[in-house]
Amino acid sequence: MVDPPLSDGTVTLSPFRPDEVSAHVAGQDELTARWLSGGVVTQHSAAAYFEHCRDQWATGGPLRAFAIRVGPQQVPAGTVELRFAGEGLAFGEVNVAYGLYPAWRGRGLATRAVDLVCRYAAQLDATVAVVKVEPENSASARVALRAGFGRTSRIREPDGNVFDRYGRTLSRGGWARIAGEADIDAVFEIRTSVTENHLSLEQLAELGITKESVREAMRASPCLWVADVDGVTAGFTMADATAGSVFACFVRPQFQGRGVGSALMRRVEATLFERHAAIWLTTDGSSRAAGFYRKLGWSAAGDLPDGSIRFEKRLRAPAAKMHADEGASTHRWSGGWCPPNSRTGRTCH
């Protein structure tokens, strides 16, 4: 068993308890039946599934199944599974499957849960996480993209079913992940630790950037990512999903030059490209950051009156449509981070 439970401060993952069978059955609908369970879930089938999951935990089997829990009472909001062995999985690969109960959809919880189990799988020496999604299941595909997966192929299984395969490289020593409220202190430590584009806590507050304003933005929509290296929060990036812009990417001085910023940018770019064909950012034209963005494939799109440069990056394929339940704009305070011149293996969401 997992001890302590996995948590990012917003969602917690732990095995289902026997007394939660009825809650699990009540959380099923036509989407979970279609995409995840492969049929109607009954009290009997749910109890058998729970028993199988407990047996897998007890015997060290290839299945690790978690309840996605939220709130002070740790109410089950859905399920997420890892399978460390199965047809189509190479050595080191782990399959991730997830589903949320209807009342909890559209809040970013599935993305957080997938992020957490990927970090857990990395600690068990998995090297690649795999998600299989039916081509018409666009909601689950969006979760995979937000959680740092990229589409790798379309596969046809022996039974004739067709899936889009998504993959995410896992690293035991460090990763970029969606931030939780528990990360806010570290984010402000990082922001005030840098020498280039330095701002103090007081200067940030004058620009409307406080821990509470960041907390409110995070509750409205996933907008902040952090990178952990050897147990230390090494950097963060922040974006406005509605505007399609990146407005912060900072790394602690002692971790600069180790790929932390690049990892963070890959995560945030994947999220923004899900909604936009072109994304943008601005930075001081004379800063090191300008060279960093160029190396990542960003192109200068124009000089701004304040001396900064607008950079853009374009997606080769058409971007997915933005969905109204997937985020609110953080644009009202986004500029303040920088100085003015500077089982089936399938998924359901």
C-alpha positions as a LaTeX table, in Angstrom:
\begin{tabular}{lrrr}
\hline
Residue & $x$ (\AA) & $y$ (\AA) & $z$ (\AA) \\
\hline
Met1 & 0.00 & 0.00 & 0.00 \\
Val2 & 0.97 & 3.64 & $-0.41$ \\
Asp3 & 1.97 & 5.18 & 2.90 \\
Pro4 & 1.48 & 8.08 & 3.15 \\
Pro5 & $-1.13$ & 8.62 & 0.40 \\
Leu6 & $-0.05$ & 10.54 & $-2.69$ \\
Ser7 & $-1.15$ & 14.18 & $-2.66$ \\
Asp8 & $-0.43$ & 17.48 & $-4.36$ \\
Gly9 & $-2.48$ & 19.53 & $-1.90$ \\
Thr10 & $-5.61$ & 19.45 & $-4.06$ \\
Val11 & $-6.16$ & 15.78 & $-4.82$ \\
Thr12 & $-5.10$ & 12.75 & $-2.80$ \\
Leu13 & $-4.66$ & 9.22 & $-4.13$ \\
Ser14 & $-5.08$ & 6.14 & $-1.98$ \\
Pro15 & $-6.61$ & 2.67 & $-2.45$ \\
Phe16 & $-10.38$ & 2.27 & $-2.27$ \\
Arg17 & $-11.88$ & 1.02 & 0.99 \\
Pro18 & $-14.43$ & $-1.84$ & 1.02 \\
Asp19 & $-17.14$ & 0.50 & 2.32 \\
Glu20 & $-16.81$ & 2.72 & $-0.78$ \\
Val21 & $-18.31$ & 0.22 & $-3.24$ \\
Ser22 & $-21.71$ & 1.94 & $-3.28$ \\
Ala23 & $-20.16$ & 5.37 & $-3.82$ \\
His24 & $-18.17$ & 3.96 & $-6.73$ \\
Val25 & $-21.28$ & 2.45 & $-8.33$ \\
Ala26 & $-23.21$ & 5.71 & $-7.84$ \\
Gly27 & $-20.44$ & 7.59 & $-9.64$ \\
Gln28 & $-20.80$ & 5.64 & $-12.88$ \\
Asp29 & $-22.55$ & 6.98 & $-15.97$ \\
Glu30 & $-22.72$ & 6.25 & $-19.68$ \\
Leu31 & $-19.28$ & 7.78 & $-20.27$ \\
Thr32 & $-17.50$ & 5.58 & $-17.73$ \\
Ala33 & $-19.38$ & 2.57 & $-19.05$ \\
Arg34 & $-18.33$ & 3.38 & $-22.60$ \\
Trp35 & $-14.75$ & 4.52 & $-22.13$ \\
Leu36 & $-13.43$ & 2.93 & $-18.96$ \\
Ser37 & $-15.25$ & $-0.09$ & $-17.55$ \\
Gly38 & $-16.53$ & $-1.50$ & $-20.82$ \\
Gly39 & $-20.05$ & $-1.96$ & $-19.45$ \\
Val40 & $-22.49$ & $-1.22$ & $-16.65$ \\
Val41 & $-20.94$ & $-1.37$ & $-13.16$ \\
Thr42 & $-23.06$ & $-3.16$ & $-10.53$ \\
Gln43 & $-22.64$ & $-3.66$ & $-6.79$ \\
His44 & $-21.42$ & $-7.18$ & $-7.48$ \\
Ser45 & $-18.92$ & $-6.24$ & $-10.19$ \\
Ala46 & $-17.63$ & $-3.25$ & $-8.21$ \\
Ala47 & $-17.12$ & $-5.39$ & $-5.10$ \\
Ala48 & $-15.23$ & $-7.95$ & $-7.18$ \\
Tyr49 & $-13.08$ & $-5.20$ & $-8.70$ \\
Phe50 & $-12.28$ & $-3.75$ & $-5.26$ \\
Glu51 & $-11.29$ & $-7.20$ & $-4.01$ \\
His52 & $-9.06$ & $-7.73$ & $-7.03$ \\
Cys53 & $-7.39$ & $-4.35$ & $-6.45$ \\
Arg54 & $-6.72$ & $-5.19$ & $-2.79$ \\
Asp55 & $-5.25$ & $-8.53$ & $-3.85$ \\
Gln56 & $-2.97$ & $-6.79$ & $-6.35$ \\
Trp57 & $-1.70$ & $-4.43$ & $-3.67$ \\
Ala58 & $-1.16$ & $-7.29$ & $-1.21$ \\
Thr59 & 0.67 & $-9.56$ & $-3.65$ \\
Gly60 & 2.67 & $-6.94$ & $-5.53$ \\
Gly61 & 0.78 & $-7.59$ & $-8.76$ \\
Pro62 & 1.05 & $-5.35$ & $-11.84$ \\
Leu63 & $-2.10$ & $-3.33$ & $-11.04$ \\
Arg64 & $-2.06$ & $-0.27$ & $-8.77$ \\
Ala65 & $-5.55$ & 1.24 & $-8.46$ \\
Phe66 & $-6.29$ & 4.46 & $-6.59$ \\
Ala67 & $-9.33$ & 6.44 & $-5.58$ \\
Ile68 & $-9.03$ & 10.10 & $-6.54$ \\
Arg69 & $-10.00$ & 11.92 & $-3.34$ \\
Val70 & $-10.88$ & 15.57 & $-2.73$ \\
Gly71 & $-11.79$ & 17.83 & 0.16 \\
Pro72 & $-11.29$ & 17.53 & 3.91 \\
Gln73 & $-13.38$ & 14.35 & 4.01 \\
Gln74 & $-11.34$ & 12.76 & 1.21 \\
Val75 & $-14.46$ & 12.00 & $-0.81$ \\
Pro76 & $-13.88$ & 9.66 & $-3.79$ \\
Ala77 & $-14.18$ & 11.62 & $-7.04$ \\
Gly78 & $-12.98$ & 8.97 & $-9.48$ \\
Thr79 & $-10.32$ & 6.37 & $-10.18$ \\
Val80 & $-6.83$ & 6.23 & $-11.65$ \\
Glu81 & $-4.90$ & 3.04 & $-12.35$ \\
Leu82 & $-1.38$ & 1.98 & $-13.21$ \\
Arg83 & $-0.66$ & $-1.30$ & $-14.98$ \\
Phe84 & 2.99 & $-2.28$ & $-15.05$ \\
Ala85 & 2.50 & $-5.24$ & $-17.40$ \\
Gly86 & 0.17 & $-6.02$ & $-20.27$ \\
Glu87 & $-0.18$ & $-6.51$ & $-23.99$ \\
Gly88 & 1.56 & $-3.80$ & $-25.97$ \\
Leu89 & 3.70 & $-2.55$ & $-23.08$ \\
Ala90 & 7.48 & $-2.66$ & $-23.51$ \\
Phe91 & 9.91 & $-3.06$ & $-20.63$ \\
Gly92 & 9.75 & 0.03 & $-18.42$ \\
Glu93 & 6.37 & 1.17 & $-19.73$ \\
Val94 & 3.32 & 1.58 & $-17.50$ \\
Asn95 & $-0.25$ & 2.06 & $-18.68$ \\
Val96 & $-2.31$ & 4.84 & $-17.06$ \\
Ala97 & $-6.13$ & 4.77 & $-17.06$ \\
Tyr98 & $-8.42$ & 7.28 & $-15.35$ \\
Gly99 & $-12.01$ & 8.30 & $-14.91$ \\
Leu100 & $-13.91$ & 10.91 & $-12.91$ \\
Tyr101 & $-17.41$ & 10.67 & $-11.52$ \\
Pro102 & $-19.77$ & 13.12 & $-13.31$ \\
Ala103 & $-20.05$ & 15.61 & $-10.44$ \\
Trp104 & $-16.30$ & 16.17 & $-10.40$ \\
Arg105 & $-15.53$ & 16.65 & $-14.07$ \\
Gly106 & $-14.26$ & 19.89 & $-15.56$ \\
Arg107 & $-12.18$ & 20.89 & $-12.52$ \\
Gly108 & $-8.72$ & 19.71 & $-13.56$ \\
Leu109 & $-8.75$ & 16.84 & $-11.05$ \\
Ala110 & $-8.00$ & 14.10 & $-13.58$ \\
Thr111 & $-4.91$ & 15.95 & $-14.79$ \\
Arg112 & $-3.63$ & 16.25 & $-11.24$ \\
Ala113 & $-4.30$ & 12.58 & $-10.53$ \\
Val114 & $-2.48$ & 11.47 & $-13.67$ \\
Asp115 & 0.44 & 13.72 & $-12.77$ \\
Leu116 & 0.65 & 12.16 & $-9.31$ \\
Val117 & 0.57 & 8.54 & $-10.49$ \\
Cys118 & 3.24 & 9.29 & $-13.08$ \\
Arg119 & 5.51 & 10.59 & $-10.34$ \\
Tyr120 & 4.73 & 7.49 & $-8.27$ \\
Ala121 & 5.45 & 5.21 & $-11.24$ \\
Ala122 & 8.80 & 6.90 & $-11.78$ \\
Gln123 & 9.80 & 6.03 & $-8.23$ \\
Leu124 & 9.05 & 2.38 & $-9.10$ \\
Asp125 & 11.52 & 2.65 & $-12.02$ \\
Ala126 & 8.98 & 3.01 & $-14.83$ \\
Thr127 & 10.53 & 5.02 & $-17.66$ \\
Val128 & 7.54 & 5.76 & $-19.90$ \\
Ala129 & 3.87 & 6.28 & $-19.01$ \\
Val130 & 1.37 & 5.31 & $-21.71$ \\
Val131 & $-2.24$ & 6.39 & $-22.14$ \\
Lys132 & $-4.54$ & 4.78 & $-24.71$ \\
Val133 & $-7.51$ & 6.88 & $-25.81$ \\
Glu134 & $-10.22$ & 6.17 & $-28.37$ \\
Pro135 & $-9.93$ & 8.83 & $-31.13$ \\
Glu136 & $-13.41$ & 10.17 & $-30.38$ \\
Asn137 & $-12.74$ & 10.51 & $-26.63$ \\
Ser138 & $-11.47$ & 14.09 & $-26.83$ \\
Ala139 & $-11.91$ & 14.86 & $-23.12$ \\
Ser140 & $-9.46$ & 12.16 & $-22.06$ \\
Ala141 & $-7.03$ & 13.21 & $-24.78$ \\
Arg142 & $-7.05$ & 16.72 & $-23.31$ \\
Val143 & $-6.22$ & 15.32 & $-19.88$ \\
Ala144 & $-3.24$ & 13.43 & $-21.30$ \\
Leu145 & $-1.92$ & 16.53 & $-23.06$ \\
Arg146 & $-2.30$ & 18.69 & $-19.95$ \\
Ala147 & $-0.45$ & 16.06 & $-17.93$ \\
Gly148 & 2.58 & 16.25 & $-20.19$ \\
Phe149 & 1.88 & 13.40 & $-22.60$ \\
Gly150 & 2.39 & 13.65 & $-26.33$ \\
Arg151 & 0.55 & 11.70 & $-29.01$ \\
Thr152 & 2.91 & 9.07 & $-30.42$ \\
Ser153 & 0.84 & 6.85 & $-32.71$ \\
Arg154 & $-2.53$ & 5.40 & $-33.66$ \\
Ile155 & $-2.75$ & 1.67 & $-33.02$ \\
Arg156 & $-5.18$ & $-1.09$ & $-33.94$ \\
Glu157 & $-5.36$ & $-3.88$ & $-31.39$ \\
Pro158 & $-5.99$ & $-7.57$ & $-32.22$ \\
Asp159 & $-9.69$ & $-7.19$ & $-31.36$ \\
Gly160 & $-9.99$ & $-4.42$ & $-33.95$ \\
Asn161 & $-10.29$ & $-1.52$ & $-31.49$ \\
Val162 & $-8.41$ & 1.63 & $-32.51$ \\
Phe163 & $-6.63$ & 3.86 & $-29.98$ \\
Asp164 & $-4.45$ & 6.95 & $-30.01$ \\
Arg165 & $-1.36$ & 6.23 & $-27.95$ \\
Tyr166 & 0.09 & 9.00 & $-25.80$ \\
Gly167 & 3.43 & 8.81 & $-23.98$ \\
Arg168 & 5.25 & 10.70 & $-21.26$ \\
Thr169 & 8.89 & 10.12 & $-20.35$ \\
Leu170 & 9.34 & 9.58 & $-16.62$ \\
Ser171 & 12.35 & 10.57 & $-14.54$ \\
Arg172 & 13.10 & 9.33 & $-11.05$ \\
Gly173 & 15.25 & 12.31 & $-10.13$ \\
Gly174 & 12.99 & 15.15 & $-11.22$ \\
Trp175 & 9.94 & 16.19 & $-13.23$ \\
Ala176 & 7.70 & 19.06 & $-14.15$ \\
Arg177 & 4.23 & 18.85 & $-12.65$ \\
Ile178 & 1.11 & 20.87 & $-12.04$ \\
Ala179 & 1.56 & 22.88 & $-8.86$ \\
Gly180 & $-0.62$ & 22.53 & $-5.80$ \\
Glu181 & $-1.37$ & 25.17 & $-3.19$ \\
Ala182 & 1.38 & 23.67 & $-1.01$ \\
Asp183 & 3.90 & 24.84 & $-3.64$ \\
Ile184 & 3.03 & 28.54 & $-3.46$ \\
Asp185 & 5.65 & 29.42 & $-0.84$ \\
Ala186 & 8.38 & 27.76 & $-2.92$ \\
Val187 & 7.20 & 29.61 & $-6.03$ \\
Phe188 & 7.64 & 32.97 & $-4.31$ \\
Glu189 & 11.03 & 31.88 & $-2.95$ \\
Ile190 & 12.15 & 31.08 & $-6.48$ \\
Arg191 & 10.78 & 34.32 & $-7.94$ \\
Thr192 & 12.64 & 36.43 & $-5.41$ \\
Ser193 & 15.87 & 34.38 & $-5.62$ \\
Val194 & 16.80 & 35.19 & $-9.21$ \\
Thr195 & 19.19 & 38.00 & $-10.11$ \\
Glu196 & 17.93 & 38.77 & $-13.62$ \\
Asn197 & 14.48 & 40.40 & $-13.58$ \\
His198 & 14.58 & 40.35 & $-9.78$ \\
Leu199 & 11.53 & 41.52 & $-7.85$ \\
Ser200 & 11.04 & 41.56 & $-4.10$ \\
Leu201 & 7.88 & 40.42 & $-2.34$ \\
Glu202 & 6.97 & 44.07 & $-1.83$ \\
Gln203 & 7.41 & 44.86 & $-5.52$ \\
Leu204 & 5.33 & 41.86 & $-6.49$ \\
Ala205 & 2.57 & 42.95 & $-4.12$ \\
Glu206 & 2.56 & 46.42 & $-5.71$ \\
Leu207 & 1.87 & 44.69 & $-9.02$ \\
Gly208 & $-1.00$ & 42.72 & $-7.51$ \\
Ile209 & 0.94 & 39.45 & $-7.20$ \\
Thr210 & 0.40 & 37.92 & $-3.78$ \\
Lys211 & 0.16 & 34.38 & $-2.51$ \\
Glu212 & $-3.59$ & 34.77 & $-2.25$ \\
Ser213 & $-3.96$ & 36.02 & $-5.84$ \\
Val214 & $-1.96$ & 33.04 & $-7.07$ \\
Arg215 & $-4.04$ & 30.70 & $-4.94$ \\
Glu216 & $-7.26$ & 32.12 & $-6.43$ \\
Ala217 & $-5.93$ & 31.70 & $-9.96$ \\
Met218 & $-4.94$ & 28.10 & $-9.31$ \\
Arg219 & $-8.40$ & 27.31 & $-7.98$ \\
Ala220 & $-9.96$ & 28.75 & $-11.13$ \\
Ser221 & $-7.80$ & 26.82 & $-13.60$ \\
Pro222 & $-4.50$ & 24.90 & $-13.78$ \\
Cys223 & $-2.06$ & 27.70 & $-14.57$ \\
Leu224 & 1.10 & 26.99 & $-12.58$ \\
Trp225 & 3.70 & 24.25 & $-12.98$ \\
Val226 & 6.77 & 23.43 & $-10.88$ \\
Ala227 & 9.82 & 21.24 & $-11.42$ \\
Asp228 & 11.24 & 19.07 & $-8.64$ \\
Val229 & 14.88 & 17.99 & $-8.62$ \\
Asp230 & 16.18 & 15.70 & $-5.88$ \\
Gly231 & 13.32 & 16.67 & $-3.59$ \\
Val232 & 13.69 & 20.43 & $-4.12$ \\
Thr233 & 11.29 & 22.66 & $-6.03$ \\
Ala234 & 13.78 & 23.96 & $-8.57$ \\
Gly235 & 11.69 & 26.16 & $-10.84$ \\
Phe236 & 8.23 & 27.19 & $-11.96$ \\
Thr237 & 6.35 & 28.43 & $-14.98$ \\
Met238 & 2.97 & 30.13 & $-15.23$ \\
Ala239 & 0.62 & 30.73 & $-18.14$ \\
Asp240 & $-2.69$ & 32.25 & $-19.18$ \\
Ala241 & $-4.51$ & 29.47 & $-21.02$ \\
Thr242 & $-7.20$ & 31.80 & $-22.35$ \\
Ala243 & $-4.74$ & 34.30 & $-23.84$ \\
Gly244 & $-2.32$ & 31.59 & $-24.98$ \\
Ser245 & 0.62 & 33.24 & $-23.25$ \\
Val246 & 3.48 & 32.22 & $-20.99$ \\
Phe247 & 4.21 & 34.96 & $-18.51$ \\
Ala248 & 6.70 & 33.44 & $-16.10$ \\
Cys249 & 9.50 & 30.88 & $-16.17$ \\
Phe250 & 12.04 & 31.04 & $-13.36$ \\
Val251 & 14.64 & 28.59 & $-12.02$ \\
Arg252 & 16.58 & 28.73 & $-8.78$ \\
Pro253 & 20.16 & 29.91 & $-9.50$ \\
Gln254 & 21.72 & 26.64 & $-8.28$ \\
Phe255 & 19.61 & 24.62 & $-10.73$ \\
Gln256 & 20.11 & 26.77 & $-13.81$ \\
Gly257 & 21.75 & 25.06 & $-16.77$ \\
Arg258 & 20.37 & 21.62 & $-15.84$ \\
Gly259 & 17.38 & 21.47 & $-18.17$ \\
Val260 & 14.80 & 22.56 & $-15.58$ \\
Gly261 & 13.56 & 25.53 & $-17.58$ \\
Ser262 & 13.31 & 23.47 & $-20.76$ \\
Ala263 & 11.26 & 20.79 & $-18.99$ \\
Leu264 & 8.89 & 23.41 & $-17.61$ \\
Met265 & 8.45 & 25.05 & $-20.99$ \\
Arg266 & 7.64 & 21.73 & $-22.63$ \\
Arg267 & 4.84 & 21.21 & $-20.13$ \\
Val268 & 3.32 & 24.65 & $-20.49$ \\
Glu269 & 3.67 & 24.67 & $-24.28$ \\
Ala270 & 1.78 & 21.36 & $-24.52$ \\
Thr271 & $-1.04$ & 22.83 & $-22.44$ \\
Leu272 & $-1.31$ & 26.03 & $-24.47$ \\
Phe273 & $-1.05$ & 24.29 & $-27.83$ \\
Glu274 & $-4.06$ & 22.24 & $-26.84$ \\
Arg275 & $-6.11$ & 25.46 & $-27.14$ \\
His276 & $-4.16$ & 27.68 & $-29.53$ \\
Ala277 & $-2.38$ & 27.31 & $-32.86$ \\
Ala278 & 0.01 & 30.11 & $-31.87$ \\
Ile279 & 1.26 & 31.00 & $-28.40$ \\
Trp280 & 3.29 & 33.97 & $-27.23$ \\
Leu281 & 5.37 & 35.59 & $-24.52$ \\
Thr282 & 7.34 & 38.78 & $-24.00$ \\
Thr283 & 10.77 & 39.27 & $-22.49$ \\
Asp284 & 13.56 & 41.84 & $-22.36$ \\
Gly285 & 15.43 & 41.70 & $-25.65$ \\
Ser286 & 18.81 & 42.01 & $-23.93$ \\
Ser287 & 18.17 & 39.29 & $-21.34$ \\
Arg288 & 19.52 & 35.74 & $-21.26$ \\
Ala289 & 15.92 & 34.61 & $-21.39$ \\
Ala290 & 15.63 & 35.84 & $-24.99$ \\
Gly291 & 18.38 & 33.44 & $-26.07$ \\
Phe292 & 16.83 & 30.64 & $-24.03$ \\
Tyr293 & 13.49 & 30.98 & $-25.81$ \\
Arg294 & 15.16 & 31.08 & $-29.22$ \\
Lys295 & 16.90 & 27.78 & $-28.46$ \\
Leu296 & 13.49 & 26.27 & $-27.66$ \\
Gly297 & 12.16 & 27.23 & $-31.09$ \\
Trp298 & 10.45 & 30.52 & $-30.30$ \\
Ser299 & 10.69 & 33.24 & $-32.96$ \\
Ala300 & 10.84 & 37.00 & $-32.44$ \\
Ala301 & 7.59 & 38.50 & $-33.74$ \\
Gly302 & 8.27 & 42.16 & $-33.06$ \\
Asp303 & 9.77 & 44.79 & $-30.81$ \\
Leu304 & 7.52 & 46.42 & $-28.22$ \\
Pro305 & 7.64 & 50.11 & $-27.17$ \\
Asp306 & 9.02 & 49.26 & $-23.72$ \\
Gly307 & 12.10 & 47.57 & $-25.20$ \\
Ser308 & 10.90 & 44.01 & $-24.81$ \\
Ile309 & 10.40 & 41.46 & $-27.59$ \\
Arg310 & 7.27 & 39.51 & $-28.39$ \\
Phe311 & 8.11 & 35.87 & $-29.12$ \\
Glu312 & 5.74 & 33.43 & $-30.78$ \\
Lys313 & 5.66 & 29.70 & $-31.38$ \\
Arg314 & 3.27 & 27.95 & $-33.73$ \\
Leu315 & 1.77 & 24.51 & $-33.77$ \\
Arg316 & 2.16 & 22.63 & $-37.03$ \\
Ala317 & $-1.17$ & 20.82 & $-36.65$ \\
Pro318 & $-4.46$ & 22.65 & $-35.91$ \\
Ala319 & $-5.05$ & 23.33 & $-32.23$ \\
Ala320 & $-7.92$ & 21.75 & $-30.37$ \\
Lys321 & $-10.90$ & 23.92 & $-29.55$ \\
Met322 & $-10.96$ & 25.52 & $-26.14$ \\
His323 & $-13.70$ & 24.21 & $-23.89$ \\
Ala324 & $-15.51$ & 26.55 & $-21.54$ \\
Asp325 & $-15.19$ & 24.27 & $-18.52$ \\
Glu326 & $-11.43$ & 24.04 & $-18.73$ \\
Gly327 & $-10.15$ & 27.30 & $-17.42$ \\
Ala328 & $-10.67$ & 30.91 & $-16.57$ \\
Ser329 & $-8.31$ & 33.65 & $-17.60$ \\
Thr330 & $-5.58$ & 34.77 & $-15.22$ \\
His331 & $-4.79$ & 37.74 & $-17.47$ \\
Arg332 & $-5.83$ & 40.38 & $-14.96$ \\
Trp333 & $-2.62$ & 39.89 & $-13.00$ \\
Ser334 & $-0.41$ & 37.86 & $-15.31$ \\
Gly335 & 2.02 & 40.60 & $-16.18$ \\
Gly336 & 3.20 & 41.16 & $-12.64$ \\
Trp337 & 5.72 & 38.31 & $-12.48$ \\
Cys338 & 8.17 & 40.28 & $-14.62$ \\
Pro339 & 9.27 & 43.95 & $-14.51$ \\
Pro340 & 7.66 & 46.11 & $-17.21$ \\
Asn341 & 10.88 & 46.16 & $-19.21$ \\
Ser342 & 12.16 & 42.85 & $-18.74$ \\
Arg343 & $-8.50$ & $-1.91$ & $-16.71$ \\
Thr344 & $-9.01$ & $-1.73$ & $-20.37$ \\
Gly345 & $-6.18$ & 0.65 & $-20.27$ \\
Arg346 & $-8.67$ & 3.20 & $-21.49$ \\
Thr347 & $-9.51$ & 6.55 & $-20.03$ \\
Cys348 & $-12.58$ & 8.56 & $-19.19$ \\
His349 & $-12.89$ & 12.19 & $-18.09$ \\
\hline
\end{tabular}
